């Protein structure tokens, strides 16, 4: 039997074609479509973008105060970030967006599990017959 290193692995064209077909199916799923719509709404929402910018600014402030070992200011800013994050999370489209991310991750993990389990079953059968 031929052996290949990871860098020498030869992938059959039909396998790649099926993988691309599966990727296309996933990208047209309801979960992905909802995610894309939510993402567009979030990027065009001034209130959300202002909160995101404020959180990023506060995160940079934390890094600066950490470098000066000013723990009191770090704690104060962490609380401010928590408050901003709470405001952000209370906007319905943001929580829907986060849920859609989780849904897509679950879908991808499910697909990977089915592929892994199916291949494992086939390999175990083949190995058992030898």
Beta strands, then each sheet from edge to edge (+ up, - down):
end
